Amino acid sequence: MYYENDREQEIIKYLPLVEKVVNGLNIKRSDYERGDLYNIGVIGLMDALEKYDKDKKVPFEGYAYIRIKGTIIDEVRKTAPVSRTRLSQLNEYYRAKEKLEETFKQTPSEKEICQELKINDKQLSKIHETVHQLASVSLEKVLYSEEGNDIELMDFLEDTQSVDSEEALLEQERHQLLTKNIHILDKREQTILNLYYVDELSLKEIAYIFDISVPRVSQIHGKIILKLKESMRREYDD
């Protein structure tokens, strides 16, 4: 009984950490309210308390932060409205694009990619929608992850002794690179990004502003993400 009471006190003690993680996430999914994310985070906290090893001399707060964040993101990803088929199609898109780049030594046009994949404009729009859905958690998460995978390496780290300083430097570098490359977008694309990520408007609200359909907004958003990824990849290669 003492153990149970002690564990309960530990959970209560670190509940502010769960709230900190939830407040730091930008999850644009209408089926997840803040309370839902908080409850999932508590499960992550309980898992962290169960698995924490004091002998490793890793600060519990850092270890628990990543466990809580990883639990929430894993749950959101598991219920994401993106099927394996659509993820497979997205990966085929990336492979075709890479193949054409190696062949012609330049970035292929969307028309060339469609010809390589033997798909039409409507099917390409579906791929853009898939990218949009994968970006529903965080713009930077999609831009800085492997193709078709929206989980950061940091989510899986066990040793968090120097997470704060390293993550801060990485975050600063990413922010600078992202800000620089956003300037390659045209005015409408920049406005859509700002409305979606900064002003946190819904797709329906953005569609109303531009007098276009909701699916069209998601397609444009997916196209913007692909353009940014390509721009930053070229910069890294250089």
DABEL-V28605 format. One record per backbone hydrogen bond with DSSP energy under -0.5 kcal/mol. CO is the residue of the C=O (numbers start at 1). NH is the residue of the N-H. Records with the same first field share a line. If there is no record, write none. Layout:
BEGIN
CO=NH + NH
END
This chain:
BEGIN
1=5
2=6
3=7
4=8
5=9
6=10
7=11
8=12
9=13
10=14
12=15
14=17 + 18
15=19
16=20
17=21
18=22
19=23
20=24
21=25
22=25
25=27
26=28
27=29
29=32
31=33
33=37
34=38
35=39
36=40
37=41
38=42
39=43
40=44
41=45
42=46
43=47
44=48
45=49
46=50
47=51
48=52
52=54
53=56
54=57
59=63
60=64
61=65
62=66
63=67
64=68
65=69
66=70
67=71
68=72
69=73
70=74
71=75
72=76
73=77
74=78
75=79
77=80
80=82
81=83
83=87
84=88
85=89
86=90
87=91
88=92
89=93
90=94
91=95
92=96
93=97
94=98
95=99
96=100
97=101
98=102
99=103
100=104
101=105
109=113
110=114
111=115
112=116
113=117
114=118 + 119
120=124
121=125
122=126
123=127
124=128
125=129
126=130
127=131
128=132
129=133
130=134
131=135
133=136
134=137
136=28
138=142
139=143
140=144
142=145
146=149
152=155
153=156
154=157
158=160
160=163
162=166
163=167
164=168
165=169
166=170
167=171
168=172
169=173
170=174
171=175
172=176
173=177
174=178
175=179
176=180
177=181
178=182
179=183
180=183
181=184
182=185
186=190
187=191
188=192
189=193
190=194
191=195
192=196
193=197 + 198
194=198 + 199
195=201
202=206
203=207
204=208
205=209
206=210
207=211 + 212
213=217
214=218
215=219
216=220
217=221
218=222
219=223
220=224
221=225
222=226
223=227
224=228
225=229
226=230
227=231
228=232
229=233
230=234
231=235
232=236
233=237
234=238
END
